[in-house]
Amino acid sequence: MNRKYLVISSLGITLLLVVAIVWTYLGGEQRELVYVYDESILHDFWIDDSGYVTFNCDITIKNRSNTEMKFTMTADVSKDIGLTKETFAYSFKGDSQNYEVYNIAPNSKQTYKVEFKALNGDKKTKMDRLPPKEVILSPL
């Protein structure tokens, strides 16, 4: 009886561990919208007369959901402090203060032409020629 109880308990614990591992790697925090850094490009940047630095990028996004999604983009430019005064750069609609809204089809990948803007700091050069390491995607 004691050995049977030990075997059943061991099997139960093993099953729970397997479920936890599978959940972590397959079903855990899987985001619907994903920024694809390796397929994104920074073309150039410029500083305008109004005191903003603009980063001209091609940003690739993957939609893992079964529905069309609308979203906005914000770039983490914290590594460029000096060139920028701010930690984040925003994608605005033209010269307005309204965020640009992007659409993506279900289960697809798309590359967008994006201009991220942030207040210019006291430097005029960028640390590297890479796209933002992180882009925050905010579904609407």
PANUTI-683653 format. One record per residue: residue in one letter; z, y, x of N, C-alpha, C, O in turn. Coordinates in steps of 0.001 Angstrom, whole numbers. Layout:
<sites>
+------+---------+---------+---------+---------+---------+---------+---------+---------+---------+---------+---------+---------+
| nuke |    n.zz |    n.yy |    n.xx |   ca.zz |   ca.yy |   ca.xx |    c.zz |    c.yy |    c.xx |    o.zz |    o.yy |    o.xx |
+------+---------+---------+---------+---------+---------+---------+---------+---------+---------+---------+---------+---------+
|    A |       Z |       Y |       X |       Z |       Y |       X |       Z |       Y |       X |       Z |       Y |       X |
...
+------+---------+---------+---------+---------+---------+---------+---------+---------+---------+---------+---------+---------+
</sites>
This chain:
<sites>
+------+---------+---------+---------+---------+---------+---------+---------+---------+---------+---------+---------+---------+
| nuke |    n.zz |    n.yy |    n.xx |   ca.zz |   ca.yy |   ca.xx |    c.zz |    c.yy |    c.xx |    o.zz |    o.yy |    o.xx |
+------+---------+---------+---------+---------+---------+---------+---------+---------+---------+---------+---------+---------+
|    M |       0 |   -1194 |     830 |       0 |       0 |       0 |       0 |    1246 |     866 |    -736 |    2193 |     591 |
|    N |     825 |    1255 |    1920 |     949 |    2413 |    2791 |    -358 |    2673 |    3548 |    -782 |    3818 |    3702 |
|    R |    -995 |    1574 |    4023 |   -2253 |    1711 |    4746 |   -3363 |    2192 |    3810 |   -4189 |    3010 |    4214 |
|    K |   -3396 |    1705 |    2582 |   -4398 |    2117 |    1600 |   -4266 |    3617 |    1312 |   -5274 |    4316 |    1212 |
|    Y |   -3047 |    4108 |    1180 |   -2791 |    5531 |     950 |   -3281 |    6361 |    2126 |   -3846 |    7435 |    1918 |
|    L |   -3082 |    5897 |    3355 |   -3505 |    6600 |    4570 |   -5028 |    6683 |    4638 |   -5568 |    7732 |    4991 |
|    V |   -5727 |    5607 |    4308 |   -7192 |    5585 |    4330 |   -7759 |    6540 |    3280 |   -8688 |    7296 |    3567 |
|    I |   -7206 |    6509 |    2068 |   -7672 |    7401 |    1000 |   -7423 |    8862 |    1372 |   -8279 |    9712 |    1124 |
|    S |   -6281 |    9163 |    1953 |   -5966 |   10534 |    2372 |   -6919 |   11000 |    3463 |   -7387 |   12138 |    3436 |
|    S |   -7210 |   10126 |    4425 |   -8127 |   10471 |    5517 |   -9528 |   10748 |    4984 |  -10178 |   11702 |    5411 |
|    L |   -9996 |    9917 |    4054 |  -11312 |   10132 |    3454 |  -11368 |   11452 |    2680 |  -12369 |   12166 |    2735 |
|    G |  -10302 |   11766 |    1970 |  -10247 |   13029 |    1217 |  -10297 |   14239 |    2131 |  -11004 |   15206 |    1844 |
|    I |   -9559 |   14196 |    3224 |   -9552 |   15317 |    4180 |  -10923 |   15453 |    4837 |  -11421 |   16565 |    5019 |
|    T |  -11535 |   14319 |    5195 |  -12865 |   14349 |    5798 |  -13887 |   14948 |    4840 |  -14732 |   15744 |    5250 |
|    L |  -13814 |   14574 |    3581 |  -14725 |   15110 |    2572 |  -14549 |   16623 |    2423 |  -15535 |   17354 |    2324 |
|    L |  -13315 |   17088 |    2407 |  -13063 |   18528 |    2313 |  -13622 |   19275 |    3519 |  -14185 |   20359 |    3363 |
|    L |  -13478 |   18719 |    4708 |  -14026 |   19349 |    5911 |  -15548 |   19425 |    5861 |  -16137 |   20445 |    6221 |
|    V |  -16184 |   18338 |    5412 |  -17645 |   18328 |    5290 |  -18098 |   19394 |    4301 |  -19046 |   20128 |    4579 |
|    V |  -17444 |   19489 |    3167 |  -17793 |   20501 |    2163 |  -17610 |   21905 |    2739 |  -18457 |   22773 |    2529 |
|    A |  -16516 |   22136 |    3461 |  -16264 |   23457 |    4053 |  -17337 |   23810 |    5073 |  -17794 |   24953 |    5106 |
|    I |  -17747 |   22865 |    5900 |  -18779 |   23124 |    6910 |  -20124 |   23396 |    6250 |  -20817 |   24341 |    6629 |
|    V |  -20497 |   22596 |    5286 |  -21767 |   22794 |    4575 |  -21762 |   24151 |    3870 |  -22763 |   24867 |    3912 |
|    W |  -20682 |   24506 |    3240 |  -20579 |   25793 |    2544 |  -20731 |   26953 |    3535 |  -21406 |   27937 |    3232 |
|    T |  -20118 |   26847 |    4696 |  -20170 |   27899 |    5694 |  -21588 |   28110 |    6204 |  -22037 |   29250 |    6322 |
|    Y |  -22290 |   27041 |    6505 |  -23611 |   27168 |    7113 |  -24752 |   27294 |    6111 |  -25782 |   27879 |    6444 |
|    L |  -24611 |   26780 |    4927 |  -25708 |   26821 |    3964 |  -25475 |   27768 |    2799 |  -26392 |   28483 |    2395 |
|    G |  -24290 |   27787 |    2262 |  -24082 |   28543 |    1046 |  -23175 |   29732 |    1181 |  -23047 |   30520 |     244 |
|    G |  -22538 |   29887 |    2329 |  -21612 |   30999 |    2524 |  -22319 |   32325 |    2343 |  -23384 |   32345 |    1727 |
|    E |  -21836 |   33349 |    2800 |  -22289 |   34707 |    2587 |  -23765 |   34902 |    2946 |  -24074 |   35453 |    4003 |
|    Q |  -24657 |   34468 |    2099 |  -26083 |   34642 |    2317 |  -26544 |   35866 |    1538 |  -26469 |   35902 |     310 |
|    R |  -27009 |   36842 |    2252 |  -27443 |   38078 |    1613 |  -28839 |   37921 |    1047 |  -29658 |   37175 |    1585 |
|    E |  -29107 |   38621 |     -33 |  -30425 |   38565 |    -649 |  -31448 |   39367 |     152 |  -32582 |   38924 |     334 |
|    L |  -31043 |   40559 |     636 |  -31921 |   41389 |    1448 |  -31470 |   41316 |    2899 |  -30288 |   41478 |    3202 |
|    V |  -32428 |   41069 |    3799 |  -32097 |   40901 |    5204 |  -33024 |   41765 |    6059 |  -34240 |   41760 |    5874 |
|    Y |  -32437 |   42501 |    6990 |  -33190 |   43278 |    7978 |  -33635 |   42330 |    9088 |  -32814 |   41611 |    9658 |
|    V |  -34932 |   42327 |    9397 |  -35477 |   41454 |   10435 |  -35707 |   42303 |   11691 |  -36780 |   42877 |   11874 |
|    Y |  -34701 |   42375 |   12540 |  -34726 |   43220 |   13739 |  -35881 |   42853 |   14670 |  -36579 |   43735 |   15170 |
|    D |  -36084 |   41563 |   14903 |  -37092 |   41098 |   15865 |  -38527 |   41445 |   15464 |  -39424 |   41404 |   16307 |
|    E |  -38756 |   41782 |   14207 |  -40101 |   42136 |   13751 |  -40218 |   43629 |   13433 |  -41233 |   44069 |   12891 |
|    S |  -39197 |   44400 |   13763 |  -39195 |   45838 |   13502 |  -39512 |   46604 |   14785 |  -39281 |   46111 |   15889 |
|    I |  -40045 |   47819 |   14623 |  -40517 |   48604 |   15764 |  -40071 |   50054 |   15625 |  -40095 |   50613 |   14529 |
|    L |  -39664 |   50665 |   16742 |  -39490 |   52109 |   16819 |  -40751 |   52648 |   17487 |  -41045 |   52289 |   18628 |
|    H |  -41499 |   53502 |   16795 |  -42715 |   54079 |   17377 |  -42379 |   55285 |   18245 |  -42763 |   55346 |   19413 |
|    D |  -41661 |   56238 |   17668 |  -41298 |   57435 |   18406 |  -40205 |   58176 |   17659 |  -39772 |   57749 |   16589 |
|    F |  -39760 |   59289 |   18229 |  -38798 |   60154 |   17559 |  -39119 |   61583 |   17946 |  -39741 |   61843 |   18976 |
|    W |  -38682 |   62507 |   17099 |  -38876 |   63922 |   17390 |  -37733 |   64728 |   16812 |  -37031 |   64289 |   15901 |
|    I |  -37565 |   65916 |   17364 |  -36531 |   66848 |   16909 |  -37241 |   68022 |   16265 |  -38083 |   68666 |   16892 |
|    D |  -36903 |   68301 |   15015 |  -37589 |   69386 |   14317 |  -36802 |   70700 |   14422 |  -35688 |   70735 |   14945 |
|    D |  -37405 |   71767 |   13915 |  -36813 |   73104 |   13991 |  -35565 |   73266 |   13125 |  -34775 |   74185 |   13337 |
|    S |  -35389 |   72378 |   12153 |  -34229 |   72506 |   11259 |  -32991 |   71784 |   11807 |  -31954 |   71755 |   11144 |
|    G |  -33089 |   71197 |   13019 |  -31920 |   70579 |   13639 |  -31742 |   69100 |   13345 |  -30643 |   68564 |   13489 |
|    Y |  -32812 |   68439 |   12934 |  -32744 |   66998 |   12662 |  -33587 |   66230 |   13668 |  -34639 |   66700 |   14101 |
|    V |  -33114 |   65043 |   14035 |  -33916 |   64108 |   14813 |  -34437 |   63058 |   13831 |  -33688 |   62543 |   13001 |
|    T |  -35739 |   62746 |   13939 |  -36384 |   61782 |   13051 |  -36873 |   60603 |   13879 |  -37561 |   60777 |   14884 |
|    F |  -36508 |   59398 |   13443 |  -36930 |   58163 |   14090 |  -38032 |   57536 |   13248 |  -37790 |   57154 |   12103 |
|    N |  -39234 |   57423 |   13797 |  -40387 |   56858 |   13098 |  -40454 |   55359 |   13395 |  -40717 |   54960 |   14529 |
|    C |  -40216 |   54532 |   12376 |  -40087 |   53080 |   12572 |  -40942 |   52285 |   11590 |  -41313 |   52776 |   10524 |
|    D |  -41243 |   51061 |   11969 |  -41704 |   50024 |   11045 |  -40525 |   49071 |   10910 |  -40105 |   48450 |   11886 |
|    I |  -39992 |   48959 |    9694 |  -38810 |   48136 |    9434 |  -39219 |   46956 |    8554 |  -39805 |   47138 |    7487 |
|    T |  -38903 |   45749 |    9016 |  -39250 |   44536 |    8267 |  -38021 |   44039 |    7517 |  -36933 |   43908 |    8077 |
|    I |  -38232 |   43766 |    6221 |  -37171 |   43311 |    5321 |  -37605 |   42007 |    4665 |  -38772 |   41828 |    4316 |
|    K |  -36640 |   41093 |    4503 |  -36897 |   39830 |    3810 |  -36058 |   39800 |    2536 |  -34859 |   40077 |    2567 |
|    N |  -36695 |   39463 |    1418 |  -36006 |   39299 |     136 |  -35861 |   37801 |    -125 |  -36854 |   37104 |    -334 |
|    R |  -34624 |   37309 |    -111 |  -34364 |   35886 |    -335 |  -34097 |   35556 |   -1798 |  -33862 |   34398 |   -2144 |
|    S |  -34132 |   36574 |   -2656 |  -33804 |   36332 |   -4064 |  -35064 |   35995 |   -4858 |  -36182 |   36108 |   -4356 |
|    N |  -34862 |   35584 |   -6093 |  -35967 |   35254 |   -6997 |  -36367 |   36427 |   -7872 |  -37117 |   36258 |   -8834 |
|    T |  -35869 |   37623 |   -7546 |  -36187 |   38807 |   -8353 |  -36684 |   39942 |   -7466 |  -36327 |   40039 |   -6291 |
|    E |  -37513 |   40796 |   -8052 |  -37950 |   42002 |   -7353 |  -36730 |   42899 |   -7172 |  -35898 |   43007 |   -8073 |
|    M |  -36622 |   43535 |   -6023 |  -35444 |   44361 |   -5749 |  -35862 |   45756 |   -5299 |  -36891 |   45948 |   -4651 |
|    K |  -35018 |   46724 |   -5670 |  -35145 |   48104 |   -5206 |  -33935 |   48373 |   -4318 |  -32837 |   47893 |   -4600 |
|    F |  -34136 |   49148 |   -3234 |  -33044 |   49382 |   -2298 |  -33304 |   50643 |   -1479 |  -34418 |   51168 |   -1452 |
|    T |  -32256 |   51113 |    -815 |  -32369 |   52207 |     137 |  -31996 |   51670 |    1515 |  -31399 |   50600 |    1628 |
|    M |  -32351 |   52419 |    2571 |  -32060 |   52000 |    3943 |  -31294 |   53087 |    4687 |  -31571 |   54278 |    4546 |
|    T |  -30331 |   52649 |    5476 |  -29553 |   53520 |    6358 |  -29470 |   52840 |    7719 |  -29106 |   51667 |    7808 |
|    A |  -29809 |   53578 |    8787 |  -29805 |   53000 |   10136 |  -28527 |   53371 |   10876 |  -28069 |   54512 |   10810 |
|    D |  -27963 |   52411 |   11571 |  -26825 |   52659 |   12455 |  -27378 |   53210 |   13764 |  -28025 |   52484 |   14518 |
|    V |  -27126 |   54489 |   14040 |  -27606 |   55129 |   15272 |  -26436 |   55506 |   16176 |  -26532 |   56442 |   16969 |
|    S |  -25336 |   54775 |   16050 |  -24133 |   55083 |   16829 |  -24379 |   54993 |   18335 |  -23715 |   55687 |   19105 |
|    K |  -25319 |   54151 |   18769 |  -25608 |   54052 |   20211 |  -26373 |   55280 |   20712 |  -26516 |   55469 |   21920 |
|    D |  -26860 |   56107 |   19799 |  -27609 |   57306 |   20170 |  -26810 |   58587 |   19964 |  -27383 |   59672 |   19874 |
|    I |  -25475 |   58459 |   19888 |  -24635 |   59653 |   19785 |  -24918 |   60517 |   21011 |  -24937 |   60022 |   22138 |
|    G |  -25130 |   61771 |   20789 |  -25593 |   62690 |   21823 |  -26954 |   63193 |   21398 |  -27167 |   64395 |   21243 |
|    L |  -27882 |   62252 |   21209 |  -29159 |   62610 |   20599 |  -28913 |   62959 |   19138 |  -29534 |   63869 |   18589 |
|    T |  -27987 |   62212 |   18512 |  -27579 |   62501 |   17134 |  -26113 |   62923 |   17121 |  -25341 |   62567 |   18011 |
|    K |  -25752 |   63681 |   16108 |  -24339 |   64035 |   15908 |  -23659 |   63023 |   15003 |  -22432 |   62958 |   14937 |
|    E |  -24468 |   62235 |   14307 |  -23967 |   61337 |   13275 |  -24126 |   59875 |   13692 |  -24957 |   59541 |   14537 |
|    T |  -23320 |   59022 |   13090 |  -23365 |   57589 |   13347 |  -24488 |   56911 |   12569 |  -24991 |   55866 |   12984 |
|    F |  -24882 |   57504 |   11441 |  -25911 |   56915 |   10591 |  -27058 |   57891 |   10372 |  -26861 |   59104 |   10296 |
|    A |  -28275 |   57326 |   10272 |  -29472 |   58095 |    9946 |  -29984 |   57569 |    8607 |  -29935 |   56368 |    8343 |
|    Y |  -30472 |   58473 |    7773 |  -30847 |   58128 |    6404 |  -32350 |   58280 |    6197 |  -32995 |   59117 |    6828 |
|    S |  -32892 |   57467 |    5312 |  -34298 |   57557 |    4942 |  -34406 |   58390 |    3670 |  -34054 |   57938 |    2580 |
|    F |  -34904 |   59624 |    3831 |  -35052 |   60533 |    2699 |  -36484 |   60537 |    2203 |  -37409 |   60206 |    2945 |
|    K |  -36663 |   60911 |     954 |  -37987 |   61007 |     341 |  -38614 |   62323 |     783 |  -38230 |   63384 |     292 |
|    G |  -39566 |   62267 |    1698 |  -40212 |   63467 |    2213 |  -39207 |   64403 |    2854 |  -38370 |   63976 |    3651 |
|    D |  -39288 |   65683 |    2506 |  -38363 |   66684 |    3050 |  -37185 |   66944 |    2121 |  -36406 |   67867 |    2359 |
|    S |  -37043 |   66143 |    1064 |  -35956 |   66350 |     102 |  -34651 |   65735 |     609 |  -34615 |   65107 |    1667 |
|    Q |  -33608 |   65925 |    -147 |  -32314 |   65304 |     157 |  -32098 |   64049 |    -699 |  -30978 |   63544 |    -781 |
|    N |  -33157 |   63547 |   -1333 |  -33094 |   62323 |   -2130 |  -33456 |   61130 |   -1250 |  -34402 |   61188 |    -464 |
|    Y |  -32695 |   60053 |   -1392 |  -32970 |   58853 |    -604 |  -34294 |   58231 |   -1036 |  -34632 |   58229 |   -2219 |
|    E |  -35032 |   57709 |     -73 |  -36260 |   56972 |    -354 |  -35866 |   55628 |    -961 |  -34968 |   54957 |    -453 |
|    V |  -36530 |   55236 |   -2043 |  -36262 |   53952 |   -2697 |  -37445 |   53025 |   -2409 |  -38603 |   53386 |   -2621 |
|    Y |  -37134 |   51842 |   -1931 |  -38145 |   50849 |   -1570 |  -38105 |   49695 |   -2562 |  -37055 |   49389 |   -3128 |
|    N |  -39260 |   49052 |   -2771 |  -39374 |   47868 |   -3632 |  -39839 |   46700 |   -2790 |  -40622 |   46862 |   -1854 |
|    I |  -39343 |   45505 |   -3138 |  -39808 |   44291 |   -2462 |  -39922 |   43174 |   -3494 |  -39056 |   43010 |   -4353 |
|    A |  -41003 |   42415 |   -3390 |  -41260 |   41307 |   -4312 |  -40274 |   40161 |   -4057 |  -39685 |   40073 |   -2979 |
|    P |  -40099 |   39283 |   -5053 |  -39207 |   38127 |   -4878 |  -39689 |   37218 |   -3750 |  -40891 |   37060 |   -3534 |
|    N |  -38736 |   36625 |   -3037 |  -39028 |   35627 |   -1996 |  -40169 |   36052 |   -1077 |  -41129 |   35308 |    -875 |
|    S |  -40051 |   37262 |    -520 |  -41117 |   37780 |     326 |  -40554 |   38521 |    1530 |  -39353 |   38776 |    1629 |
|    K |  -41451 |   38853 |    2430 |  -41107 |   39653 |    3604 |  -42114 |   40796 |    3662 |  -43313 |   40588 |    3474 |
|    Q |  -41620 |   42006 |    3924 |  -42497 |   43167 |    3940 |  -42059 |   44140 |    5035 |  -40870 |   44267 |    5328 |
|    T |  -43033 |   44822 |    5632 |  -42758 |   45837 |    6642 |  -43044 |   47205 |    6040 |  -44090 |   47426 |    5430 |
|    Y |  -42092 |   48125 |    6225 |  -42175 |   49475 |    5651 |  -42243 |   50513 |    6767 |  -41600 |   50358 |    7805 |
|    K |  -43023 |   51571 |    6551 |  -43005 |   52735 |    7431 |  -41825 |   53586 |    6987 |  -41774 |   54043 |    5845 |
|    V |  -40870 |   53798 |    7902 |  -39630 |   54489 |    7548 |  -39372 |   55598 |    8564 |  -39581 |   55420 |    9764 |
|    E |  -38919 |   56736 |    8068 |  -38466 |   57826 |    8923 |  -36988 |   58046 |    8637 |  -36614 |   58542 |    7574 |
|    F |  -36149 |   57668 |    9608 |  -34706 |   57883 |    9491 |  -34381 |   59249 |   10089 |  -34896 |   59607 |   11148 |
|    K |  -33516 |   60017 |    9399 |  -33148 |   61350 |    9876 |  -31646 |   61471 |   10046 |  -30864 |   60972 |    9237 |
|    A |  -31259 |   62158 |   11137 |  -29849 |   62454 |   11406 |  -29791 |   63817 |   12089 |  -30774 |   64257 |   12686 |
|    L |  -28637 |   64486 |   12003 |  -28468 |   65766 |   12690 |  -28598 |   65571 |   14189 |  -28052 |   64624 |   14754 |
|    N |  -29324 |   66471 |   14825 |  -29532 |   66405 |   16266 |  -28288 |   66844 |   17020 |  -27621 |   67807 |   16641 |
|    G |  -27983 |   66120 |   18098 |  -26868 |   66478 |   18978 |  -27351 |   67402 |   20081 |  -28309 |   68154 |   19900 |
|    D |  -26684 |   67343 |   21224 |  -27045 |   68237 |   22323 |  -28024 |   67611 |   23321 |  -28500 |   68307 |   24218 |
|    K |  -28336 |   66325 |   23189 |  -29280 |   65663 |   24093 |  -30668 |   65627 |   23472 |  -30831 |   65758 |   22259 |
|    K |  -31661 |   65445 |   24328 |  -33060 |   65422 |   23873 |  -33742 |   64083 |   24153 |  -34925 |   63921 |   23854 |
|    T |  -33008 |   63121 |   24727 |  -33598 |   61828 |   25063 |  -32858 |   60701 |   24354 |  -31684 |   60824 |   24005 |
|    K |  -33579 |   59597 |   24151 |  -33009 |   58405 |   23504 |  -32673 |   57386 |   24586 |  -33358 |   57294 |   25605 |
|    M |  -31612 |   56625 |   24351 |  -31136 |   55662 |   25337 |  -32153 |   54541 |   25606 |  -32225 |   54044 |   26730 |
|    D |  -32942 |   54133 |   24595 |  -33921 |   53060 |   24740 |  -35071 |   53291 |   23772 |  -35087 |   54290 |   23053 |
|    R |  -36020 |   52385 |   23750 |  -37173 |   52493 |   22846 |  -37122 |   51389 |   21782 |  -38164 |   50923 |   21321 |
|    L |  -35923 |   50976 |   21398 |  -35739 |   49880 |   20447 |  -35469 |   50410 |   19043 |  -34965 |   51522 |   18883 |
|    P |  -35803 |   49614 |   18021 |  -35460 |   50005 |   16651 |  -33948 |   49926 |   16466 |  -33247 |   49398 |   17329 |
|    P |  -33438 |   50447 |   15346 |  -31985 |   50362 |   15103 |  -31530 |   48910 |   15136 |  -32200 |   48029 |   14597 |
|    K |  -30389 |   48665 |   15771 |  -29850 |   47301 |   15844 |  -29410 |   46825 |   14461 |  -29504 |   45640 |   14141 |
|    E |  -28933 |   47759 |   13651 |  -28490 |   47414 |   12299 |  -29053 |   48414 |   11288 |  -28993 |   49627 |   11489 |
|    V |  -29595 |   47878 |   10206 |  -30045 |   48693 |    9077 |  -29297 |   48205 |    7857 |  -29339 |   47022 |    7519 |
|    I |  -28617 |   49117 |    7202 |  -27849 |   48779 |    6004 |  -28780 |   48915 |    4802 |  -29384 |   49965 |    4583 |
|    L |  -28885 |   47840 |    4033 |  -29739 |   47801 |    2856 |  -28849 |   47866 |    1623 |  -27981 |   47015 |    1428 |
|    S |  -29065 |   48869 |     804 |  -28230 |   49069 |    -394 |  -29063 |   48835 |   -1652 |  -29850 |   49696 |   -2047 |
|    P |  -28889 |   47666 |   -2282 |  -29637 |   47377 |   -3521 |  -29252 |   48360 |   -4620 |  -28113 |   48821 |   -4685 |
|    L |  -30206 |   48671 |   -5473 |  -29976 |   49585 |   -6601 |  -29960 |   48829 |   -7900 |  -29779 |   49428 |   -8961 |
+------+---------+---------+---------+---------+---------+---------+---------+---------+---------+---------+---------+---------+
</sites>
